[in-house]
Structure formats: structure tokens, C-alpha cells
């Protein structure tokens, strides 16, 4: 059965009309949110206190200003100066539960781009097959999936990205200032996920701590930013609502809606501290200097969220990071060039995946291991009427 386009077309006019009404109502909410931002600007410390009192009885994400900086402050992009820009990105092949051997592949692309006098630029990737030891659920707390589902492939990929980026960035700091850009949030997701075996989480938490400590020890010559393009985070707008009496129902859904009108091209916002149950839970796993701060930067129509660790928030580190992000985005149609290049190195194509599957099957058969199959698999391979 194909898509009934006539049915879809019949529903579109009323759907678009309702959407337009929602946009008009949202404009009223945006005006109220901007008024709350002005109030917060006038009394950062007092409003931070109000937000913290509301936070105590809520599970929503909030933000407070960092060092009582006015939240509506805007920063123009500083001049771009010679710097080495580093990034790593990862891709993976999940275990196939019907394969003769359960395993995964993590491919980490990495890029070092030198602007000015310094070392050589590097573009490459590293592939790793795992696990070295299969994760079991026997001595875990009983809530995780066992076997391949407990290996935490996505978490392993994210931690490997951080490790590769940290090693490359720290090694280059002696030559010239360095900016490490990461794709996504500062802390790897799934560090607190009970879908990943506890033993795996413990191992990867320790590796994450080591990578963050290595970066922190690199000193003021290093700037670090985790870049989230088109972020849907709502920490700031939730805080603004807490400062508003009788807030409109059509309140902004994401911080980007506020900063899209507040920031000019290339400008960044003030620095905020992320405040939520999950952030607190993850931060509690690590040293206090790694707490999450963030700002927003406008690049064309995109408002990106940039997360930075507490130790990387000096004016010089933030100016270097800001200038580099703007320059990188100008080199790559609105997205950091170094992240795009790292992604290109990391990507595993459909052809790569098929070739790995064949290699795995052949090597397993050579050792007398037979690939499993079931009726669902066979029906997909032999599609019939």
C-alpha cells in the first residue's frame, strides 16, 4: 500500500491554518519572555534566587546566570587569531543478534586543522572492534539488559570521541592555542542509563573522567566547546517562565526562539549554568570543575547551544572559542568545518556495513560458527505478494 496522497492533501489546509494560529499565539509568549529577560537583567542575583526556589519542587530543566552575569548581555565575535582546531566524531555498527558472533564496530573520525604557524593538519579515522570482554548481567544490579544490549555501544562511541579529541588537543597546546569542538553535549549520553550494564558504565565513567582531567590540565591555551546545532533545549525559557506572573499558555518551547531575535549574526549570549536533575546526576559523577555551563551563538538562521566546562570559562578561553566557532561556520555554510570533516571521516556507509557483515560471516564460518536466521529475516530477503 502506498501513501494515500489525496487523504493527506485534504488534511493540509486545516493543519496549516492551526499552525499559523499557534505561531500568532507564540508571539505573545515571546514578548512576555523578553520582558522576563529584562527583569532578570536588572537583578541577576535576585532572580537566580527565585529560579532556585522554583527548581526545588520541579523536575524541569532550568538555567541560572553564571557569576551573576546579566543574562541579556550580548557579545560580538572577537577577531579570529591563529589557532589549531580539533574535533572527533564517531559512528558505529550495532551487534546483529542473528550473527554467528556478537560484536560491534566503533569508527572514530578525527581532524586537526592548523590556522597559522604550527604543526601539520591531520584528517584520519580509527576503527575498533569490540567488546574485548562480553558484558554480562550476573553481578549487575538486575535492571540492565544483558549481553549485547548491555555493552553500551552508543556510550562507548561517545566516550571514544572524547578520548581521541582530548589526546589530540592536549598534545597540540604546546605549539599554539587550541580549540576542541565536540558534536553534541559536553557529557556523553547514557552515562546514567540502566540499559547499559553497570560494570560498563563504571568503566566508561572512569575513562570520561580521565579525558576531562587531561583537558583541564592542558591549561589556559585550550578552549573547549560542545556544539549543538538547532538546539531544542529549554533551560532558559523555563527559568524565564518562573520569573513571570500569569505566563501566557503559548510559552516559547526552546531557548533558540528567544535568542533568535535577541542575538545578531555572530553574536553569543551570556554564560549560563545548566540546572536539572539529569545534569546534577551526571555532574555528581565527576569533579566539580567539570560542571556544565553554556551559551548560545547565532549563525545565520541557526541558534546553536555551546556547552563548556567550568574550568574553560575564562574571558580569553571564551573569546577564542567564540571567534573560532564563527570562523569555522563561515568556512562551511553555517556549520563548523572541523565537525563536518570529522563526521565525513567517521561515517560508515551502507556498503561498509554490508561488507563487514560478509567478512564477519566468512571468518565465523572459517572457525566453524554458523550464522543464525529466522523467518522474519528470510521474508525480508524474499519479498513476495
PASE-507358 format. One line per 8 residues: number of its first residue (from 1); their letters; for each residue x, y, z of N, C-alpha, C. Coordinates in steps of 0.02 Angstrom, whole numbers. Layout:
NUM) a) X,Y,Z,X,Y,Z,X,Y,Z  ...
***
This chain:
1) xxxxxxxx) 42,-59,0,0,0,0,44,62,0  32,108,-46,69,170,-49,32,225,-11  66,280,-2,36,336,35,-25,364,-2  -81,370,33,-142,399,4,-135,475,4  -105,501,-50,-91,573,-54,-154,614,-53  -209,587,-79,-271,625,-79,-295,637,-7  -285,588,37,-305,597,107,-261,647,143  -196,644,128,-150,692,159,-166,763,135
9) xxxxxxxx) -176,772,69,-190,838,42,-254,868,71  -303,826,84,-366,851,112,-357,879,183  -309,853,219,-298,875,288,-251,935,294  -213,949,242,-162,1001,246,-190,1071,260  -243,1095,225,-265,1164,237,-282,1178,310  -320,1136,343,-338,1148,413,-277,1141,458  -232,1095,441,-171,1086,481,-128,1149,479  -118,1177,419,-77,1237,412,-110,1297,447
17) xxxxxxxx) -177,1301,442,-213,1356,474,-204,1354,550  -208,1294,579,-197,1287,651,-126,1305,670  -79,1287,628,-9,1302,642,3,1377,641  -29,1412,594,-22,1485,592,-51,1517,654  -107,1492,678,-136,1519,740,-89,1509,799  -57,1451,800,-9,1438,855,50,1486,853  74,1502,792,129,1550,786,109,1619,811  48,1640,796,24,1705,818,19,1707,894
25) xxxxxxxx) -5,1652,924,-10,1649,997,60,1648,1028  107,1615,994,175,1611,1019,208,1679,1022  191,1724,977,221,1790,978,205,1827,1043  145,1817,1069,126,1846,1134,170,1817,1189  182,1752,1186,226,1720,1235,297,1745,1230  322,1757,1169,390,1782,1160,398,1852,1190  347,1894,1183,351,1961,1212,354,1957,1288  314,1912,1317,315,1903,1390,383,1876,1413
33) xxxxxxxx) 412,1830,1375,477,1802,1393,532,1855,1389  528,1899,1338,578,1952,1333,572,2001,1391  511,2014,1414,501,2057,1472,533,2025,1535  525,1959,1541,556,1924,1597,632,1927,1593  659,1924,1531,731,1929,1522,756,1998,1544  717,2051,1529,736,2119,1551,736,2123,1628  688,2091,1659,685,2091,1732,746,2054,1761  763,1998,1731,821,1958,1753,885,1998,1745
41) xxxxxxxx) 889,2036,1690,946,2079,1677,957,2130,1733  902,2157,1757,906,2210,1807,928,2184,1875  915,2121,1890,932,2093,1955,952,2019,1948  1011,2005,1919,1031,1936,1908,1032,1893,1971  1062,1919,2025,1068,1879,2086,999,1865,2117  956,1916,2120,890,1907,2150,847,1858,2110  849,1864,2043,810,1819,2001,837,1748,2003  903,1741,2008,932,1675,2016,904,1641,2078
49) xxxxxxxx) 897,1679,2132,868,1651,2193,797,1628,2183  757,1668,2146,687,1649,2132,685,1584,2092  729,1579,2042,730,1519,2000,749,1458,2041  798,1465,2085,819,1408,2126,765,1385,2173  723,1431,2197,668,1411,2241,616,1371,2202  602,1390,2140,555,1353,2098,584,1285,2080  648,1283,2066,682,1221,2047,674,1167,2100  672,1187,2163,671,1139,2218,611,1092,2215
57) xxxxxxxx) 557,1114,2183,496,1073,2180,477,1055,2108  526,1055,2063,512,1041,1993,567,997,1964  549,954,1915,597,912,1881,617,940,1813  591,998,1794,607,1027,1730,679,1054,1729  708,1062,1669,775,1091,1665,772,1167,1674  819,1195,1711,823,1267,1722,893,1290,1708  901,1356,1706,967,1387,1700,970,1446,1747  1029,1457,1775,1042,1519,1813,1101,1553,1780
65) xxxxxxxx) 1107,1618,1790,1163,1653,1759,1227,1633,1794  1281,1635,1757,1345,1615,1783,1382,1676,1810  1402,1673,1873,1437,1728,1906,1394,1792,1906  1327,1783,1909,1280,1839,1911,1288,1887,1852  1309,1859,1794,1315,1899,1733,1245,1914,1706  1230,1976,1685,1164,1991,1657,1147,1944,1600  1091,1908,1602,1076,1856,1552,1063,1884,1482  1045,1948,1478,1031,1977,1412,1092,2007,1378
73) xxxxxxxx) 1150,2001,1410,1211,2029,1381,1229,1994,1317  1252,2033,1268,1271,2005,1203,1345,2020,1189  1378,1972,1157,1449,1978,1142,1460,1973,1067  1492,2024,1038,1511,2021,967,1569,1972,958  1574,1941,900,1629,1894,889,1696,1930,891  1744,1905,930,1811,1935,932,1848,1921,866  1903,1956,854,1943,1942,795,1970,1870,797  1972,1839,739,1998,1771,735,2074,1773,732
81) xxxxxxxx) 2107,1735,775,2179,1734,779,2205,1663,766  2270,1656,752,2298,1590,738,2281,1539,792  2259,1481,771,2236,1431,818,2236,1363,784  2241,1310,824,2231,1242,799,2163,1218,822  2123,1194,775,2055,1172,789,2051,1096,783  2025,1064,835,2023,991,839,1952,967,848  1935,912,817,1869,881,826,1874,806,814  1829,769,846,1823,697,834,1748,681,832
89) xxxxxxxx) 1730,634,789,1660,613,784,1660,538,773  1606,506,793,1604,433,789,1542,406,756  1549,345,731,1494,307,703,1503,235,725  1450,195,722,1456,127,748,1412,79,709  1429,15,714,1388,-40,690,1365,-79,751  1301,-82,762,1273,-116,819,1279,-192,811  1280,-229,865,1282,-302,860,1220,-328,824  1230,-377,781,1175,-411,747,1158,-474,786
97) xxxxxxxx) 1098,-476,815,1082,-532,859,1075,-598,822  1072,-595,755,1068,-657,716,1136,-679,688  1188,-639,701,1254,-656,676,1283,-713,718  1330,-749,689,1361,-805,724,1403,-780,783  1431,-719,777,1472,-689,830,1443,-621,846  1426,-609,908,1401,-545,930,1458,-496,940  1459,-441,903,1512,-391,909,1488,-325,881  1527,-273,893,1511,-207,867,1574,-175,838
105) xxxxxxxx) 1564,-122,800,1620,-83,772,1609,-10,791  1661,23,814,1660,95,826,1713,127,782  1692,173,740,1738,209,695,1740,282,716  1799,306,735,1808,374,759,1847,415,709  1814,464,679,1848,510,633,1877,568,673  1935,592,654,1965,648,690,2000,695,641  2000,759,659,2027,811,616,2065,861,658  2123,881,634,2163,935,664,2176,986,608
113) xxxxxxxx) 2149,1046,615,2158,1099,565,2200,1155,595  2255,1171,563,2301,1221,588,2292,1286,549  2278,1340,584,2271,1406,552,2327,1450,581  2379,1461,541,2437,1498,564,2498,1453,566  2552,1477,595,2613,1439,601,2606,1386,655  2619,1324,639,2611,1270,688,2625,1203,656  2600,1151,686,2610,1083,660,2566,1071,599  2567,1009,575,2530,991,516,2457,975,532
121) xxxxxxxx) 2414,987,483,2344,967,489,2339,892,479  2287,862,509,2278,790,507,2204,775,494  2191,728,450,2123,703,437,2127,628,432  2094,592,479,2101,519,480,2045,488,522  2047,423,531,1997,388,571,2029,326,602  1999,302,657,2021,241,691,1961,196,700  1967,133,681,1913,85,689,1931,35,743  1882,16,783,1893,-32,837,1836,-82,840
129) xxxxxxxx) 1854,-145,848,1805,-200,854,1799,-219,927  1738,-231,949,1729,-248,1020,1668,-293,1030  1656,-314,1091,1693,-295,1151,1753,-341,1163  1800,-316,1204,1856,-359,1222,1833,-415,1268  1787,-397,1314,1756,-446,1359,1682,-435,1358  1643,-486,1344,1570,-478,1341,1543,-457,1408  1497,-407,1407,1465,-385,1469,1410,-433,1488  1409,-454,1550,1356,-499,1574,1317,-466,1629
137) xxxxxxxx) 1258,-490,1643,1217,-460,1695,1219,-495,1761  1261,-547,1768,1260,-587,1828,1274,-550,1892  1324,-504,1890,1341,-468,1951,1319,-396,1950  1275,-379,1903,1248,-312,1900,1187,-306,1944  1155,-246,1944,1101,-235,1991,1033,-261,1967  1033,-297,1911,972,-331,1891,926,-293,1845  940,-228,1835,894,-189,1794,917,-180,1722  981,-195,1708,1007,-185,1641,992,-244,1595
145) xxxxxxxx) 994,-228,1531,992,-282,1481,1059,-318,1484  1060,-381,1469,1123,-418,1470,1148,-427,1398  1206,-459,1393,1238,-474,1329,1246,-411,1288  1233,-415,1222,1248,-359,1177,1212,-295,1195  1151,-300,1220,1114,-240,1238,1146,-203,1297  1185,-238,1338,1216,-207,1395,1285,-178,1380  1310,-186,1319,1377,-163,1302,1381,-87,1297  1325,-53,1287,1325,20,1282,1365,46,1223
153) xxxxxxxx) 1348,22,1163,1387,40,1104,1387,116,1093  1328,147,1099,1325,220,1088,1367,257,1140  1364,234,1202,1405,266,1254,1479,255,1240  1499,196,1220,1569,183,1203,1592,228,1146  1549,237,1097,1566,281,1040,1577,353,1064  1531,378,1107,1536,447,1131,1599,457,1173  1614,409,1216,1673,415,1259,1737,411,1217  1737,369,1166,1795,365,1122,1807,431,1086
161) xxxxxxxx) 1753,464,1064,1759,530,1032,1794,578,1079  1771,579,1142,1800,624,1192,1874,608,1204  1890,544,1210,1960,524,1222,2005,545,1164  1984,531,1103,2025,548,1045,2035,623,1040  1980,661,1049,1985,734,1047,2030,761,1101  2024,734,1162,2064,758,1218,2138,745,1206  2155,685,1182,2226,669,1170,2256,713,1115  2218,725,1062,2244,767,1008,2251,839,1030
169) xxxxxxxx) 2201,865,1066,2202,935,1087,2258,948,1137  2265,904,1187,2316,915,1238,2386,912,1208  2396,870,1158,2462,862,1127,2482,924,1087  2433,963,1064,2447,1021,1022,2454,1087,1060  2436,1087,1124,2434,1150,1162,2503,1182,1170  2556,1143,1166,2623,1171,1173,2644,1211,1111  2611,1198,1055,2630,1230,992,2596,1298,982  2530,1301,998,2491,1362,989,2424,1352,1023
177) xxxxxxxx) 2384,1405,1032,2317,1396,1063,2276,1345,1023  2234,1308,1060,2195,1254,1031,2121,1263,1050  2077,1247,1003,2005,1243,1017,1983,1173,1000  1954,1138,1050,1924,1073,1039,1849,1081,1033  1821,1062,976,1749,1063,966,1722,992,966  1668,981,1003,1635,916,1005,1565,924,977  1540,872,945,1473,872,917,1424,845,968  1381,888,995,1332,865,1044,1347,893,1113
185) xxxxxxxx) 1324,859,1164,1329,884,1232,1399,870,1261  1415,907,1315,1480,900,1346,1490,831,1376  1441,807,1414,1445,740,1443,1414,689,1396  1446,632,1387,1416,580,1345,1348,557,1372  1300,547,1329,1236,520,1349,1245,448,1373  1197,424,1410,1193,354,1434,1242,339,1491  1277,390,1517,1320,376,1575,1279,354,1635  1216,375,1637,1172,356,1692,1116,309,1671
193) xxxxxxxx) 1122,280,1611,1070,237,1584,1074,166,1614  1018,142,1640,1016,75,1667,1007,23,1612  1002,45,1550,1002,-2,1494,1073,-24,1477  1123,9,1507,1193,-11,1498,1216,-45,1562  1249,-100,1556,1272,-138,1614,1313,-94,1661  1303,-102,1726,1337,-59,1775,1412,-62,1769  1439,-122,1757,1511,-129,1750,1537,-88,1691  1498,-87,1637,1517,-47,1579,1514,27,1595
201) xxxxxxxx) 1460,48,1629,1454,118,1648,1512,140,1692  1530,98,1740,1585,115,1785,1650,125,1747  1664,79,1701,1725,84,1660,1726,148,1619  1669,163,1587,1667,221,1542,1663,286,1580  1635,285,1640,1636,345,1683,1708,362,1700  1748,312,1718,1818,324,1735,1857,350,1675  1843,322,1617,1878,346,1556,1857,418,1539  1794,435,1550,1770,503,1539,1805,552,1586
209) xxxxxxxx) 1809,533,1650,1843,575,1700,1916,586,1680  1950,534,1657,2020,541,1637,2027,589,1578  1982,583,1529,1986,627,1470,1972,700,1490  1922,711,1533,1908,779,1555,1965,808,1596  1995,767,1639,2052,789,1679,2111,807,1635  2122,768,1583,2177,783,1536,2167,851,1503  2105,864,1483,2090,929,1453,2099,986,1502  2074,976,1563,2080,1028,1614,2153,1043,1629
217) xxxxxxxx) 2195,992,1630,2266,1002,1645,2304,1035,1589  2273,1043,1531,2308,1072,1473,2316,1148,1480  2280,1178,1527,2292,1249,1542,2253,1297,1499  2266,1362,1508,2227,1415,1475,2235,1419,1400  2284,1384,1372,2292,1385,1299,2239,1344,1263  2199,1307,1301,2147,1264,1272,2077,1291,1285  2037,1296,1233,1965,1310,1238,1927,1248,1217  1871,1235,1251,1831,1176,1237,1758,1196,1229
225) xxxxxxxx) 1725,1170,1178,1654,1183,1169,1619,1123,1138  1562,1105,1166,1519,1052,1137,1463,1087,1100  1459,1077,1035,1417,1116,990,1353,1078,972  1295,1108,988,1231,1078,972,1194,1124,924  1195,1107,860,1160,1148,810,1085,1139,816  1048,1194,810,974,1191,813,949,1162,878  981,1180,932,964,1151,998,890,1162,1015  859,1111,1045,791,1116,1070,789,1121,1147
233) xxxxxxxx) 846,1135,1177,848,1141,1250,804,1199,1273  778,1192,1334,730,1242,1359,748,1267,1428  810,1262,1448,831,1283,1515,815,1356,1529  831,1400,1482,823,1472,1492,749,1491,1491  710,1465,1443,640,1485,1440,601,1458,1500  621,1402,1527,589,1376,1588,603,1424,1646  665,1448,1650,682,1496,1703,644,1561,1693  637,1584,1631,600,1646,1619,527,1639,1639
241) xxxxxxxx) 499,1581,1627,430,1570,1648,423,1573,1724  474,1549,1759,472,1551,1832,473,1623,1858  497,1670,1817,501,1740,1837,440,1780,1814  391,1746,1785,334,1781,1755,270,1763,1791  234,1813,1813,167,1802,1841,117,1795,1785  72,1746,1790,20,1736,1739,50,1729,1669  98,1684,1662,130,1674,1598,80,1650,1545  85,1674,1483,40,1652,1430,45,1576,1419
249) xxxxxxxx) -10,1546,1396,-9,1474,1383,40,1456,1328  42,1497,1275,86,1484,1218,156,1511,1234  189,1479,1281,256,1499,1301,307,1470,1252  363,1504,1240,414,1476,1195,435,1406,1216  445,1363,1168,462,1294,1182,537,1282,1190  578,1326,1162,651,1315,1163,687,1381,1170  746,1378,1199,787,1438,1208,803,1472,1142  811,1432,1089,828,1461,1024,777,1511,1000
257) xxxxxxxx) 714,1504,1019,663,1551,998,674,1620,1029  701,1621,1089,717,1685,1121,779,1717,1089  832,1677,1083,895,1705,1061,898,1717,986  852,1689,948,849,1703,876,832,1776,863  793,1806,907,775,1877,900,820,1922,943  852,1894,993,892,1934,1039,963,1945,1013  990,1896,977,1059,1899,953,1063,1920,880  1115,1958,863,1130,1974,794,1178,1921,767
265) xxxxxxxx) 1188,1922,701,1231,1873,668,1300,1871,702  1321,1810,721,1387,1801,750,1392,1815,824  1342,1847,853,1345,1863,924,1332,1800,967  1359,1802,1028,1343,1750,1077,1308,1781,1137  1273,1738,1173,1238,1761,1233,1284,1762,1293  1257,1781,1350,1292,1773,1413,1300,1699,1429  1340,1685,1479,1352,1617,1500,1302,1597,1554  1274,1538,1547,1226,1512,1595,1253,1448,1626
273) xxxxxxxx) 1225,1429,1683,1240,1365,1713,1179,1320,1706  1189,1260,1679,1134,1212,1670,1113,1185,1738  1048,1184,1751,1022,1160,1815,963,1113,1801  974,1048,1809,920,1000,1801,939,937,1840  890,893,1850,904,831,1887,956,789,1851  949,783,1784,996,741,1748,1066,771,1748  1070,837,1736,1136,869,1737,1168,860,1805  1128,869,1858,1155,861,1925,1178,789,1937
281) xxxxxxxx) 1139,741,1913,1156,671,1921,1222,655,1888  1230,678,1826,1291,664,1788,1350,703,1818  1338,766,1837,1393,806,1866,1418,775,1930  1374,743,1967,1394,712,2031,1443,654,2021  1447,629,1959,1494,575,1944,1565,601,1936  1573,668,1927,1637,695,1909,1658,751,1956  1719,775,1947,1746,829,1988,1707,893,1975  1701,937,2026,1660,998,2020,1682,1045,1964
289) xxxxxxxx) 1746,1045,1946,1769,1091,1894,1740,1075,1825  1709,1016,1818,1681,996,1754,1607,1013,1748  1579,1052,1794,1507,1068,1790,1492,1102,1724  1430,1094,1700,1410,1116,1633,1387,1189,1634  1420,1229,1593,1396,1297,1578,1381,1300,1503  1344,1349,1482,1328,1353,1410,1311,1424,1389  1318,1437,1324,1294,1499,1294,1264,1482,1227  1230,1531,1197,1202,1523,1130,1237,1569,1082
297) xxxxxxxx) 1246,1546,1020,1277,1586,969,1233,1583,906  1223,1640,875,1181,1642,814,1225,1641,752  1213,1591,710,1247,1584,647,1193,1580,592  1183,1634,556,1128,1636,507,1062,1626,542  1022,1579,517,957,1565,548,963,1514,605  1022,1488,615,1032,1437,667,1053,1470,733  1025,1446,788,1048,1466,854,1074,1403,888  1140,1400,895,1172,1340,922,1186,1349,996
305) xxxxxxxx) 1179,1295,1033,1198,1293,1104,1269,1267,1108  1310,1300,1147,1380,1280,1156,1392,1268,1230  1407,1205,1247,1420,1188,1317,1495,1189,1331  1514,1216,1388,1584,1220,1408,1591,1199,1480  1647,1168,1498,1658,1151,1569,1678,1213,1608  1665,1212,1673,1679,1269,1717,1750,1294,1710  1798,1250,1703,1868,1271,1702,1888,1306,1637  1844,1304,1586,1860,1335,1521,1819,1398,1509
313) xxxxxxxx) 1802,1435,1563,1758,1493,1556,1794,1559,1569  1860,1561,1566,1895,1625,1572,1879,1667,1511  1882,1734,1517,1868,1777,1458,1909,1758,1397  1974,1744,1406,2016,1727,1349,1994,1662,1316  1978,1612,1356,1956,1548,1328,1890,1555,1291  1843,1593,1319,1779,1602,1286,1785,1643,1222  1827,1694,1223,1837,1735,1163,1867,1693,1107  1917,1651,1124,1948,1608,1073,1897,1559,1045
321) xxxxxxxx) 1856,1530,1089,1805,1482,1067,1754,1516,1023  1729,1574,1044,1679,1611,1006,1705,1629,937  1765,1659,933,1793,1679,869,1803,1620,823  1825,1563,850,1837,1504,810,1773,1474,783  1720,1472,824,1657,1445,801,1630,1486,742  1632,1552,749,1606,1595,695,1648,1586,632  1714,1583,639,1757,1574,580,1745,1506,548  1740,1453,589,1728,1386,562,1662,1381,524
329) xxxxxxxx) 1611,1414,551,1545,1412,519,1545,1451,453  1584,1503,449,1589,1541,386,1625,1500,332  1665,1453,353,1702,1411,305,1661,1351,281  1602,1340,310,1565,1278,295,1490,1290,295  1467,1344,265,1395,1356,255,1355,1353,320  1382,1382,374,1343,1388,435,1352,1334,487  1399,1287,474,1413,1233,522,1489,1227,528  1516,1215,589,1589,1212,596,1621,1163,548
337) xxxxxxxx) 1669,1188,510,1702,1146,460,1735,1085,492  1768,1096,550,1804,1041,581,1757,984,601  1696,1001,623,1647,949,641,1622,913,578  1612,950,525,1590,919,462,1643,871,435  1706,892,438,1761,849,414,1767,786,457  1761,794,523,1765,736,568,1708,687,554  1649,714,541,1592,671,525,1604,632,461  1632,665,411,1645,631,348,1694,573,358
345) xxxxxxxx) 1742,581,403,1790,528,416,1758,471,455  1709,488,497,1680,438,542,1625,396,509  1591,423,460,1531,391,435,1545,321,408  1500,275,424,1503,206,399,1447,198,349  1464,189,286,1413,186,234,1376,119,235  1321,117,198,1283,55,192,1326,0,161  1368,19,113,1413,-29,83,1464,-56,133  1490,-11,175,1537,-32,228,1504,-83,275
353) xxxxxxxx) 1442,-68,294,1407,-112,341,1395,-181,310  1376,-182,246,1364,-246,213,1430,-285,206  1484,-249,191,1549,-283,184,1571,-312,251  1561,-275,305,1580,-301,371,1539,-363,388  1474,-361,372,1432,-419,386,1457,-481,350  1478,-472,286,1503,-529,248,1569,-553,276  1613,-507,294,1678,-526,323,1668,-565,388  1622,-541,429,1608,-574,493,1581,-644,481
361) xxxxxxxx) 1537,-651,433,1507,-716,419,1560,-765,393  1603,-741,349,1655,-784,320,1704,-806,373  1727,-759,415,1776,-775,466,1747,-821,519  1682,-809,537,1650,-853,585,1644,-924,557  1625,-930,494,1619,-996,463,1686,-1032,461  1740,-994,451,1806,-1024,449,1825,-1056,516  1792,-1031,570,1804,-1059,637,1747,-1107,657  1706,-1125,608,1654,-1174,622,1592,-1145,656
369) xxxxxxxx) 1583,-1079,652,1525,-1046,683,1475,-1028,629  1412,-1045,641,1360,-1037,590,1315,-978,606  1300,-938,554,1256,-882,561,1185,-905,575  1151,-873,623,1082,-890,637,1035,-856,588  974,-879,584,924,-847,541,855,-861,570  807,-821,550,738,-834,570,692,-816,513  627,-831,522,580,-822,467,571,-749,448  577,-704,497,568,-633,481,624,-609,435
377) xxxxxxxx) 686,-629,450,742,-611,407,732,-637,337  713,-700,332,705,-731,267,649,-697,226  596,-676,259,541,-644,223,561,-577,196  608,-541,231,632,-477,206,675,-487,144  712,-542,143,756,-555,87,718,-581,26  659,-613,39,619,-640,-17,550,-608,-15  547,-545,-35,483,-509,-33,436,-537,-86  377,-555,-64,327,-581,-112,260,-548,-103
385) x) 216,-561,-149,149,-532,-145,107,-570,-94
***
